[in-house]
Amino acid sequence: MDNSRLVKISKYLSKHLRHTPEEIGITLAEGGWVSVAELMEASQKNGFLFTRAELDEVVAKNDKKRFSFDSTGKLIRANQGHSVEVDLLLTPTLPPDVLYHGTGANTVELIWQDGVCKMSRHHVHLTRSISVAKKVGTRHGKPVVFAVDAAAMYKDGHDFYCSENGVWLVDRVPPKYLQLLPN
């Protein structure tokens, strides 16, 4: 499948598995799961057709591993990034000592005041990689990267979760745990 088709399907899945499942008539079950058959049927009824082979390829090749199948291959979900209410059934996990958050330079002052907040999402997204954080930051303008003292946060009682694709999730990062990295 050509890359543009892969991207188109991935964006469609992101929209409906993370933000607007009701728009195509699906309901996310506990864990964010939906039947592959139900998703494909609803998509077809809404004029967006894709094959199971295309779906398999999108899940396997998505660079951010945004989606996963359950062990049976009959259910699919977005791994994180939801704006709709869904319990992903994640277990609190001991984080690495330091994690990173990328954002745009225009938000630095606000972050120093309020910390990193989840906004319309379920969690703040963090990564182990400075380069990944910088790449995320470029989506918001001139990128900046904050180091997060995850060890201190965890010690102080903040819960961390790690999604299936290795993205670290937390409800909020207060300013006292942040350090702005030099560009």
C-alpha positions in Angstrom: 0.0 0.0 0.0 1.3 3.4 -0.8 2.2 5.7 2.1 -0.5 8.3 1.4 -3.2 5.6 1.7 -1.6 4.4 5.0 -1.6 7.9 6.4 -5.2 8.5 5.3 -6.4 5.3 7.1 -4.3 6.1 10.1 -5.8 9.6 10.4 -9.3 8.2 10.0 -8.6 5.6 12.8 -7.2 8.3 15.1 -10.2 10.5 14.6 -12.7 7.8 15.3 -10.9 5.6 17.9 -9.6 8.6 19.9 -12.1 11.4 19.5 -15.4 10.8 17.7 -16.4 7.2 17.7 -20.1 8.2 17.8 -19.7 10.0 14.5 -19.5 6.7 12.7 -21.8 4.8 15.1 -19.3 2.8 17.2 -18.9 2.6 20.9 -15.6 2.1 22.6 -15.8 -0.7 25.2 -13.7 -0.9 28.4 -10.1 -0.5 27.5 -10.9 1.5 24.4 -11.6 -1.6 22.4 -14.0 -2.0 19.5 -14.6 -5.0 17.3 -12.6 -4.9 14.0 -15.7 -6.2 12.2 -17.9 -3.4 13.8 -15.3 -0.7 12.9 -15.0 -1.9 9.3 -18.8 -2.1 8.9 -19.4 1.3 10.4 -16.6 2.8 8.3 -18.1 1.3 5.1 -21.5 2.6 6.0 -19.9 6.1 6.3 -18.2 5.9 3.0 -14.7 5.1 4.1 -13.7 1.6 2.9 -10.5 -0.3 3.8 -9.6 -4.0 3.8 -8.5 -6.1 6.8 -5.0 -6.3 5.1 -4.8 -2.5 5.0 -5.9 -2.3 8.6 -3.2 -4.8 9.6 -0.6 -2.8 7.7 -1.6 0.4 9.4 -1.4 -1.1 12.8 2.0 -2.8 12.1 3.6 0.1 10.3 2.4 3.2 12.1 5.6 5.0 13.2 4.1 6.0 16.5 2.4 2.6 17.1 -0.9 4.4 17.8 -3.1 1.3 17.5 -3.1 -2.2 18.6 -5.0 -5.4 18.3 -5.9 -7.6 21.2 -4.4 -11.1 21.5 -7.2 -12.5 19.3 -6.9 -9.9 16.6 -10.6 -9.4 16.7 -10.5 -6.1 18.7 -8.6 -2.9 17.9 -8.0 0.3 19.9 -6.0 3.5 20.0 -3.2 3.1 22.6 -3.5 6.6 24.0 -4.4 10.2 23.1 -8.2 10.0 23.6 -10.3 13.0 24.1 -13.4 10.9 24.7 -14.0 9.3 28.1 -12.4 5.8 28.1 -10.7 3.7 30.7 -7.6 2.2 29.0 -7.2 -0.2 32.0 -3.6 0.9 32.4 -1.7 -0.1 35.6 0.4 2.4 37.5 4.1 1.7 36.7 7.4 2.8 38.1 8.8 5.4 35.6 12.4 6.0 34.5 14.1 8.7 36.6 13.8 11.3 33.8 11.2 11.7 31.1 10.7 14.4 28.5 7.9 16.6 27.2 8.0 18.5 23.9 6.0 21.5 23.1 6.1 24.9 21.3 8.2 27.8 22.6 5.0 29.9 22.8 3.7 27.8 25.8 6.8 28.0 28.0 5.6 30.8 30.2 2.2 29.2 30.7 3.9 25.9 31.6 6.1 27.6 34.2 2.8 28.9 35.8 0.5 25.9 35.6 2.8 23.0 34.8 2.1 20.6 31.9 -1.6 19.9 31.8 -3.5 17.3 29.8 -5.9 19.9 28.3 -8.6 18.0 26.4 -6.8 14.6 26.5 -6.8 12.0 29.3 -3.2 12.3 30.1 0.0 14.3 29.5 2.3 12.4 27.1 5.9 11.9 28.0 8.8 10.1 26.4 12.2 8.6 27.2 13.7 10.3 24.2 14.8 14.0 23.8 14.6 13.6 20.0 11.1 12.3 20.1 10.0 15.2 22.5 11.6 17.7 20.1 9.8 16.2 17.1 6.5 16.4 19.1 7.3 20.1 19.9 7.7 20.9 16.2 4.0 20.3 15.8 3.4 23.4 18.1 5.9 25.8 16.5 9.5 26.3 17.5 10.2 23.2 19.6 11.3 23.2 23.2 11.9 20.3 25.5 11.3 20.0 29.2 13.0 17.3 31.3 10.6 15.9 33.9 11.9 14.6 37.2 9.7 11.5 37.1 11.5 9.9 40.0 10.6 12.8 42.4 7.0 12.9 41.0 6.6 9.2 41.6 8.1 9.5 45.1 5.6 12.3 45.8 2.6 10.0 44.9 2.0 10.8 41.2 0.9 7.8 39.2 2.6 7.0 35.9 1.3 4.7 33.2 3.1 3.3 30.1 0.9 2.6 27.0 1.5 -0.3 24.7 3.6 1.8 22.4 5.9 3.1 25.1 4.4 6.5 25.6 4.5 7.5 29.3 1.3 9.0 30.7 0.5 11.1 33.8 -2.3 13.3 34.8 -0.3 16.5 35.2 3.3 17.7 35.6 3.6 20.5 38.2 6.2 23.2 37.5 8.5 22.1 40.3 9.3 18.9 38.5 10.3 20.6 35.2 13.6 21.8 33.8 13.8 23.5 30.4 16.5 22.0 28.3 18.7 24.3 26.2 18.1 24.3 22.5 
